[in-house]
Every structure is written in C-alpha cells, then in structure tokens.
Amino acid sequence: MRKWKGRLIALGVTLAVLVPLAYLWATSLVPNDYSAMDMGYADYGGGPSSGHQHHGGQHQNGKGVADLTGPRTGKPDVAVTLVAKKQKFTLASGESMDGFTLNGSSPGPLIRAKQGQLVEVTLVNESVPDGATLHWHGIDVPNGEDGVAGVTQDAVPVGGKHVYRFLADDVGTYWYHSHQVSSEEVRGGLFGTIVIDGADDDVIAAIHTYDGKRTINGRTGSQRVEVAAGKKVRVRVINTDNTIVRTGLVGAQYKVIAVDGRELHGPTPVTAAFPLAAGARVDLEAVVPASGALRLDAGTVSMEIGSGTASAEPLPSATVDLLSYGTRAPLGLDPAKADRRFEYRIGRRPGFLDGVPGLWWTINGHKFPDVPMYMVAEGDVVVMKISNSSGQAHPMHLHGHHAVVLSRNGVAATGTPWWIDTLEVGDKETYEIAFLADNPGIWMDHCHNLPHASEGLMTHLAYEGVSTPYQIGGKHGNEPE
C-alpha cells in the first residue's frame, strides 16, 4: 500500500508540473497562417475607437493596404531594376562570401533621386529561396510600398517580381533592405543605400558586418576617398548592422547636421564620437584639413577622406548627446495635447514561443504574438513612452513615421528637435517620443536588432479602418520579422 501511495504522489507531482507546462506550450503556438490584424489586443491609448473590430480581412467602409500606394501612372524620373540572388560573391576588398546580392554585388546599387521625383524600383527574385522584398528604411512611403512580407505585400518568390513606386519627398540619407526573413537576408547582404536630394560628391559610408568582418561600403580595413584640401564634405553614415556603432570624424572638428534623414537645428562643432543605432543614419560635415585628411572611424574599419595622411588617434571616449545638442526650434505638433498616449515596455521572461522554450522578449508583459496593436486615427498627435528593462539595448524602429524625442529618463530635450525613425533604447532607459499620425496603414514597430525581431520583439501601429489582405506564413511563406 505504501508503495502505491508513493507512486500516486509521484504521479500527482509529475502531473502538477507537466500539465501547466503543456498548457503553456500549447498556448504559445503561432498559427501557420494568420493576419497581422489578428495579433494580440487593440490598445487605443486613451483615445476613442471608431467601432471597427480588431481583425484581419477587409473592412467594409475602410481601406486595405493595397489601396495605399504611390502613383500608379506616370513615367518615373528614376527607374531601377534590382535582381536578387543567393550566391557566392566577392567583397570590394577581395574576400569571398556566401550570401545575397542585388545586381551581383553587396551592398546593392546606390539609388539617387531629387526631391519630388517619381521613383520606380522593380525587384526581381532570381534565386533567393525564401523570397524577398524591399523595405525603404526611414522613407515615409505610402503603406502599400513599405515592403513588409505578410503585411503590405507577399514575399517575391523565385522567378517573381514586384514594382515599388513612390515620390521622393523625404530629403535625406536612407537605405533599403529585405523585410522577409530579415535577420538572415539583411545580414547576408540583401541591402543598399538611397539618397534623396544629395550632392553627387557627398561621401557615402554604409557600415555592415559580413560573417564577422566589418566593412564600409563592402571593404574591410582602411580605404581612401580623394577630396581636395579645404573642401567642405558631407559624410552620410548608415549603420546596417544589428548593434550600435561608435563613429565620428577624426582630424578636425565636425558638425552633426542630420539624423535619420532630418536636418538638425543649430549644430555646433564637436570632436566627440557619435553613437549610431542599428538601422540609423547620421550626416557629418567637416572641412578637409589643408594638411592631412579626415578619418571616419567605425571601430575595426575606417575611411580616409582627403589626400594627406589621416590621424591615427582613436575616437574620444565622450559622445554627442542629441538631447542637448544644437538649438531649439518649433516641433509642428503639441505633445501636451496628445490624442493618444501609449506605453511600449520592453522586458524579457522565460517561457515558450511557438512551442520552443527559451528566454523571450515581451511587450507590456506579453510575449509575441499576444502583444498590443497600437490603434490610431489619421490626424492624431501620439505620445509613446518606450521603457526597457530587458537586460539588453534595443534599436526601436517605427515604419512610416518620424517621431521627435521629448525626454530621456525624465530629462526633457533642450537642443535641436531630435527626429528619429530608429532610436537606441538602452537597458534601464525610458524615452518619451511624439509623432503625428499622418500616414495611414499598418506599420511595423520593432527592434532593428533583427534577431530580436525574429524572437518576438515586434508589433504594429495600425490606423482604424485600414486592413490587410496579406497573411503571415501561409502558401507564400511570409516571414516579416
């Protein structure tokens, strides 16, 4: 009797452990085919709901993302075809890589356009097995042109093509990349740069790490760009990696004149390093010294700008702080009269995600896909508080909009209006940002450390009355991460 009693107790203890685990496992499973609009729960940020339900498909009285496109007619001013391949390729500095290319190289071609021009880009997928898209990172294109697989389009399969058309209204430094299986395809080389209204002699510097080798414009080590002494030069730095890069110019004082495609107000000369978030861009301006050269420092790689010998001095330990850099200017919106106020609390906890045990990211205490869908109406002024207690930093990227930083850790911004589309939120940091909801659609809002996005650190900003016909997963294999 004692033996059986002991066995029953052991069985009871085992069931007490296994049943909750089985429940947590089962409830973590993500459907093979679902709409982004079916994710999680609607958060209206204290604002009104129009009565539309939070679900996928088409609203009877609303719009679908396929209706929210750039001009469908008219001859493009800039027309580019980009052919995506999975292949072995050679970096500009000679190293052989296995990865992805656009028109046979990585980075892909630099696209230049003037403000107001109609841009047309045709993506042809020759051999990327999981499909591909093009997302115009930082350009506030219409939602249907955003290039997010399963949300604004289907991934382009091998042998397929997709045409993107948009007006180049946003002057500045940007980049484009696949938003399908992004953590693999971007790391492997499926990206390029785009500059709107830039001078032909501006220096472009795209930082990317291939298989552990950091590069600038696909070159390891040091490289030189010939620029005459005494000339003022604009250096457009793009961080296409997954982590922050300390960068800056050595050899002369420089100004930080633009961030994420937005000009800064009242920039002043500095020598400190600039902390460039993953996915973010910064434009630096300096005069090439009469003797010597400027050196763009990006850690293990550098670019010498000029004809002389550049200084070997390391970047200073001090960093530029945009919270107080430059001078104030009108914002064009009033955060004190916000229509919606949201919280985006980033955390981490153990559990299951799609049946896999691990330590997973959370948003407002919820694991993906049971995360908040931030709901807005066109014309709303939105304030969002982003806090991070996850133990790691996260470069947070909101598609389709630029937001202005209001404060960090309760300290109000006192310098230039600091407009961003990608914001580094360090562990134990809290930022308050504001933006105008002026671009209807369903927009990803995620960490641009792309493996983090693939591990659940992503959600959406959705306009009431807008829906999507596209499905995540399913027969097209859409994996937007």
VEXNUDO-540310 format. One line per 10 residues: number of its first residue (from 1); their letters; for each residue y, x, z of C-alpha. Coordinates in Angstrom, 2 decimals, padded with zeros to 5 digits. Last residue first. Layout:
N
NUM) a) Y,X,Z  ...
***
This chain:
481
481) epenghkggi) 039.76,010.37,-038.69  039.66,008.31,-041.92  035.89,008.12,-042.50  035.33,005.76,-045.44  031.71,005.86,-046.63  032.49,003.67,-049.64  029.48,001.39,-049.01  030.54,000.71,-045.44  032.35,003.07,-043.10  035.89,001.91,-042.35
471) qyptsvgeya) 036.67,-001.19,-044.39  039.52,-001.95,-046.76  041.05,-005.40,-047.28  043.94,-004.56,-044.94  046.30,-006.82,-043.06  050.04,-007.23,-042.54  051.44,-010.34,-040.85  052.44,-008.54,-037.69  053.09,-004.87,-038.33  050.42,-002.49,-037.09
461) lhtmlgesah) 050.69,000.87,-035.33  047.21,002.35,-035.19  044.75,004.30,-033.02  043.43,007.81,-032.84  041.95,010.20,-030.28  038.34,009.22,-030.88  036.37,012.42,-031.41  037.31,012.60,-035.11  040.95,012.57,-034.01  040.24,015.47,-031.64
451) plnhchdmwi) 038.58,017.38,-034.49  041.83,016.83,-036.44  044.17,018.49,-033.96  046.60,016.11,-035.54  046.17,013.59,-032.71  046.62,010.04,-033.90  048.89,007.16,-034.83  047.56,005.66,-038.07  049.75,003.09,-039.76  049.05,-000.48,-040.81
441) gpndalfaie) 051.99,-001.63,-042.89  055.67,-002.49,-042.88  058.18,000.40,-042.97  061.31,-000.33,-040.91  060.04,-000.34,-037.33  062.88,001.76,-035.95  061.91,004.63,-033.70  062.08,005.80,-030.11  060.39,008.57,-028.12  059.65,009.20,-024.46
431) ytekdgvelt) 057.61,012.27,-023.72  055.31,012.99,-020.78  053.65,016.33,-020.13  050.72,017.10,-017.83  048.83,018.75,-020.73  051.17,019.44,-023.62  052.42,016.86,-026.07  053.22,018.57,-029.38  055.02,016.02,-031.56  054.39,015.28,-035.26
421) diwwptgtaa) 056.65,012.85,-037.14  059.76,014.14,-035.46  063.48,013.53,-035.12  065.26,015.61,-032.48  068.83,014.31,-032.42  070.62,017.56,-031.64  071.01,018.51,-028.00  071.01,016.62,-024.70  067.51,015.15,-024.56  066.91,013.47,-021.19
411) vgnrslvvah) 064.70,015.07,-018.56  062.06,012.60,-017.31  059.11,014.80,-018.21  060.51,015.11,-021.74  063.19,012.73,-022.96  064.58,010.74,-025.87  062.72,012.32,-028.78  063.54,010.56,-032.06  060.79,009.00,-034.15  060.08,009.33,-037.87
401) hghlhmphaq) 057.90,006.71,-039.49  055.06,006.17,-041.98  052.30,007.89,-040.03  052.63,008.78,-036.35  051.31,012.24,-035.48  050.59,013.50,-031.95  050.00,017.24,-031.55  047.73,017.22,-028.46  047.57,019.72,-025.59  044.47,019.89,-023.40
391) gssnsikmvv) 043.50,018.83,-019.85  043.55,015.11,-020.64  046.53,014.08,-018.50  048.91,013.44,-021.38  051.76,010.95,-021.48  053.38,009.31,-024.51  056.08,006.74,-023.70  056.98,004.63,-026.72  060.29,002.91,-027.43  060.47,000.61,-030.46
381) vdgeavmymp) 063.50,-000.96,-032.12  062.09,-003.87,-034.10  063.28,-004.53,-037.65  059.87,-005.40,-039.06  057.62,-006.78,-036.34  055.46,-004.65,-034.07  051.88,-004.50,-032.75  050.39,-001.38,-031.17  046.62,-001.69,-031.51  045.27,-000.53,-028.16
371) vdpfkhgnit) 041.88,001.20,-027.99  038.31,-000.15,-027.83  037.28,002.00,-030.81  037.54,004.54,-029.25  037.52,005.01,-025.47  039.89,003.10,-023.20  041.90,004.40,-020.22  045.28,003.93,-021.89  043.97,006.00,-024.80  040.82,007.98,-024.01
361) wwlgpvgdlf) 039.35,011.23,-025.26  035.62,011.82,-024.79  033.46,014.08,-022.62  029.99,013.64,-024.06  027.02,011.39,-024.69  026.50,010.13,-028.26  025.77,006.44,-028.76  028.86,005.75,-030.84  030.90,007.40,-028.11  029.10,007.61,-024.77
351) gprrgiryef) 030.51,008.59,-021.40  032.54,011.26,-019.68  036.31,010.94,-019.34  039.50,012.11,-021.00  043.11,011.00,-020.94  046.01,010.23,-023.26  048.40,007.51,-022.14  050.27,005.85,-025.02  052.62,003.37,-023.35  054.63,000.88,-025.36
341) rrdakapdlg) 058.04,-000.73,-025.15  059.01,-003.24,-027.81  062.35,-004.85,-028.69  064.32,-001.84,-027.47  067.90,-002.46,-026.41  068.32,000.74,-024.39  066.78,002.62,-027.33  069.87,001.85,-029.44  069.48,002.88,-033.08  071.46,004.99,-035.57
331) lpartgysll) 070.95,008.08,-033.44  074.58,009.23,-033.29  075.06,013.01,-032.91  074.54,015.54,-030.12  074.73,019.29,-030.53  072.21,022.04,-031.15  069.24,022.95,-028.94  068.80,021.07,-025.63  065.51,019.18,-026.09  064.84,021.36,-029.11
321) dvtasplpea) 063.72,024.20,-026.86  063.52,027.49,-028.77  061.03,029.82,-027.14  061.30,032.95,-024.99  058.47,035.50,-025.15  060.24,037.32,-027.96  058.37,037.77,-031.24  056.94,041.24,-031.63  059.00,044.18,-032.91  057.61,045.72,-036.10
311) satgsgiems) 060.97,045.45,-037.82  060.89,044.98,-041.57  061.26,047.84,-044.03  063.56,047.15,-046.94  063.43,044.79,-049.92  063.77,041.36,-048.33  061.49,038.83,-046.67  058.41,040.28,-045.01  055.68,037.71,-044.32  053.35,037.93,-041.34
301) vtgadlrlag) 049.79,037.31,-040.20  047.96,037.79,-036.89  050.54,035.81,-034.96  052.82,033.89,-037.29  055.78,036.26,-037.66  058.27,035.84,-040.49  059.79,039.27,-040.91  063.32,039.75,-042.16  064.10,042.92,-044.04  065.58,046.39,-043.64
291) sapvvaeldv) 069.09,047.46,-044.47  071.71,044.95,-045.52  069.93,042.30,-043.43  068.61,039.16,-045.14  070.75,036.32,-043.82  068.94,033.65,-041.85  067.77,030.04,-042.03  064.56,028.57,-040.59  063.03,025.27,-041.70  060.31,023.89,-039.40
281) ragaalpfaa) 057.21,021.86,-040.23  054.64,020.00,-038.12  050.94,019.40,-038.79  049.87,021.41,-035.74  052.94,021.97,-033.60  055.37,024.83,-034.25  056.58,026.59,-031.10  059.65,028.57,-032.30  060.16,032.09,-031.05  063.52,033.24,-029.65
271) tvptpghler) 066.12,035.15,-031.71  068.65,032.35,-031.93  071.75,031.39,-033.93  073.10,027.84,-033.36  072.19,024.54,-034.99  074.92,021.85,-034.85  072.89,018.83,-035.94  069.31,019.34,-037.13  068.17,018.29,-040.61  065.02,016.16,-040.79
261) gdvaivkyqa) 061.94,017.18,-042.81  059.68,017.67,-039.80  062.24,020.00,-038.22  065.39,021.27,-039.91  068.07,023.94,-039.43  066.58,026.28,-036.84  069.05,029.13,-037.15  068.28,032.83,-037.39  069.29,036.06,-035.71  068.09,039.15,-037.46
251) gvlgtrvitn) 065.02,041.38,-037.75  062.33,038.98,-036.56  062.07,035.41,-037.82  060.05,032.78,-035.99  056.53,031.59,-035.20  054.40,030.52,-032.27  051.64,028.38,-033.79  050.28,025.19,-032.17  046.73,024.13,-032.97  044.83,022.29,-035.70
241) dtnivrvrvk) 046.14,024.29,-038.67  048.41,023.11,-041.49  051.55,024.53,-039.86  054.30,024.48,-042.50  057.20,026.96,-042.47  060.10,026.49,-044.90  062.19,029.68,-044.92  065.78,029.20,-046.10  067.48,032.41,-047.18  071.09,033.59,-047.02
231) kgaavevrqs) 071.47,036.66,-049.22  072.96,039.84,-047.79  070.12,042.03,-049.04  068.37,040.56,-052.09  065.09,038.71,-051.61  061.66,040.06,-052.57  058.86,038.20,-050.78  056.39,040.52,-049.09  052.91,040.09,-047.62  051.19,041.03,-044.36
221) gtrgnitrkg) 047.61,040.32,-043.28  045.71,037.39,-044.79  046.96,035.53,-047.85  046.37,031.84,-048.67  050.02,030.82,-048.48  050.22,032.45,-045.05  046.73,033.10,-043.70  044.67,033.02,-040.51  041.05,034.07,-040.98  038.60,032.26,-038.64
211) dythiaaivd) 036.79,030.44,-041.45  040.04,029.63,-043.22  043.12,029.36,-040.99  046.29,027.94,-042.49  050.02,028.69,-042.30  052.06,027.45,-045.27  055.15,029.62,-045.84  057.53,028.53,-048.59  060.63,030.67,-049.23  063.53,028.82,-050.82
201) ddagdivitg) 064.38,030.21,-054.27  063.85,026.96,-056.15  066.21,025.13,-053.83  064.77,022.11,-052.03  065.40,018.49,-052.88  061.93,017.33,-051.82  059.33,019.97,-051.02  055.57,019.37,-051.17  052.79,021.58,-049.89  049.01,021.64,-050.40
191) flggrveess) 045.74,020.54,-048.80  041.98,020.46,-049.30  041.22,023.92,-047.93  038.08,023.80,-045.78  040.04,022.98,-042.63  041.52,020.00,-044.47  038.11,018.81,-045.69  036.21,019.24,-042.43  038.51,017.66,-039.81  039.79,015.27,-042.46
181) vqhshywytg) 036.54,013.43,-043.17  038.84,011.43,-045.46  042.58,011.88,-044.91  042.89,014.65,-047.49  046.04,016.69,-047.38  049.70,016.72,-048.39  052.57,018.75,-047.01  056.22,018.26,-046.19  059.57,020.05,-046.16  062.71,017.96,-046.63
171) vddalfryvh) 064.58,015.17,-048.38  062.91,011.79,-047.87  063.67,009.52,-050.85  061.07,010.93,-053.23  060.11,007.54,-054.64  056.39,006.82,-054.59  053.37,006.60,-056.87  049.79,007.58,-055.98  047.01,007.28,-058.57  043.32,007.39,-057.62
161) kggvpvadqt) 040.38,008.98,-059.42  036.59,008.76,-059.48  033.81,011.11,-060.62  032.84,012.00,-057.06  034.17,009.19,-054.88  037.83,008.52,-054.04  037.91,007.28,-050.45  038.88,003.62,-050.33  042.52,002.74,-049.78  045.12,001.97,-047.09
151) vgavgdegnp) 042.85,001.65,-044.02  039.33,002.74,-044.98  040.46,006.12,-046.27  044.06,006.92,-045.37  046.13,007.87,-048.43  049.56,006.59,-047.40  050.41,005.07,-050.81  049.69,001.45,-049.79  051.87,001.90,-046.72  055.04,002.71,-048.64
141) vdighwhlta) 055.90,006.42,-048.24  057.53,007.82,-045.11  056.90,011.44,-046.07  055.68,013.32,-042.99  052.18,014.07,-044.28  051.69,012.62,-047.74  047.99,011.68,-047.40  045.76,012.42,-050.38  042.22,011.03,-050.50  038.70,012.46,-050.79
131) gdpvsenvlt) 035.04,011.52,-051.18  032.14,012.75,-049.06  030.71,014.90,-051.87  033.89,016.62,-053.06  032.82,017.36,-056.67  035.27,016.31,-059.38  037.49,013.99,-057.39  040.58,013.32,-059.47  043.83,012.64,-057.61  046.67,011.49,-059.83
121) vevlqgqkar) 050.13,012.13,-058.42  053.19,010.20,-059.59  056.61,010.96,-058.14  059.65,008.86,-059.00  062.82,010.84,-058.32  065.26,009.69,-055.65  065.74,013.09,-054.08  064.55,015.85,-056.37  060.88,016.77,-056.54  058.73,019.86,-056.06
111) ilpgpssgnl) 054.94,019.92,-055.66  053.40,023.22,-054.56  049.90,023.45,-056.04  046.83,023.40,-053.77  046.46,025.84,-050.89  043.78,026.56,-051.86  042.96,027.02,-055.50  040.96,025.59,-058.41  043.19,022.66,-059.26  042.83,021.47,-055.67
101) tfgdmsegsa) 040.19,023.37,-053.76  037.52,022.83,-051.12  035.34,025.15,-049.11  033.27,028.30,-049.31  035.49,031.36,-049.13  035.76,034.80,-050.78  038.47,037.16,-049.55  040.91,038.54,-052.12  044.38,038.18,-050.58  045.17,035.12,-052.69
91) ltfkqkkavl) 041.98,033.60,-051.31  038.95,033.42,-053.58  036.93,030.29,-054.15  033.43,028.94,-053.57  033.38,025.28,-054.43  033.89,021.66,-053.41  036.37,020.37,-055.94  039.50,018.23,-056.03  041.45,017.94,-059.28  045.17,017.30,-058.77
81) tvavdpkgtr) 047.15,015.73,-061.59  050.93,015.90,-061.29  053.75,013.80,-062.73  057.33,014.27,-061.54  060.04,012.09,-063.10  057.55,009.24,-063.45  057.98,006.74,-066.28  058.45,003.25,-064.94  056.04,000.69,-063.51  054.04,000.32,-060.30
71) pgtldavgkg) 056.95,001.36,-058.07  055.61,002.40,-054.65  053.11,000.22,-052.85  052.91,-002.42,-050.13  050.83,-005.10,-051.87  047.59,-003.13,-051.35  048.45,-003.03,-047.64  047.92,-006.77,-047.50  050.75,-009.17,-046.90  051.15,-012.23,-044.74
61) nqhqgghhqh) 051.02,-016.02,-045.00  047.28,-016.47,-045.41  046.46,-013.26,-043.58  043.93,-011.11,-045.44  040.88,-009.51,-043.83  040.75,-007.89,-040.42  041.62,-009.33,-037.02  044.41,-009.56,-034.46  045.47,-013.18,-034.74  048.84,-014.10,-036.11
51) gsspgggyda) 050.85,-016.16,-033.64  054.16,-014.43,-034.22  053.65,-012.46,-031.02  056.74,-011.70,-028.98  057.69,-008.36,-027.45  056.51,-006.89,-024.15  054.80,-004.03,-025.92  052.75,-006.32,-028.14  049.42,-004.61,-027.44  046.57,-006.06,-029.52
41) ygmdmasydn) 043.04,-005.12,-028.50  040.39,-002.71,-029.65  039.56,-002.27,-033.32  039.13,-005.30,-035.54  042.29,-004.51,-037.50  040.80,-001.16,-038.53  038.18,-003.22,-040.32  034.46,-002.63,-039.80  031.30,-001.28,-041.46  028.70,000.80,-039.65
31) pvlstawlya) 029.70,-000.76,-036.35  030.55,001.65,-033.51  028.03,001.88,-030.66  029.60,002.40,-027.24  028.38,-000.97,-025.88  024.74,000.05,-026.39  025.08,003.41,-024.66  026.99,001.95,-021.71  024.34,-000.76,-021.33  021.50,001.76,-021.59
21) lpvlvaltvg) 023.21,003.92,-018.96  023.64,000.88,-016.70  019.91,000.07,-017.13  018.73,003.67,-016.74  020.09,004.43,-013.27  019.14,001.25,-011.42  015.93,001.19,-013.48  014.97,004.62,-012.17  015.83,003.64,-008.59  013.73,000.49,-008.89
11) lailrgkwkr) 010.82,002.40,-010.38  010.98,004.93,-007.56  011.03,002.10,-005.02  008.09,000.43,-006.76  006.17,003.70,-006.77  006.79,004.21,-003.08  005.58,000.70,-002.30  002.51,001.30,-004.41  001.65,004.48,-002.46  002.41,002.81,000.87
1) m) 000.00,000.00,000.00
***
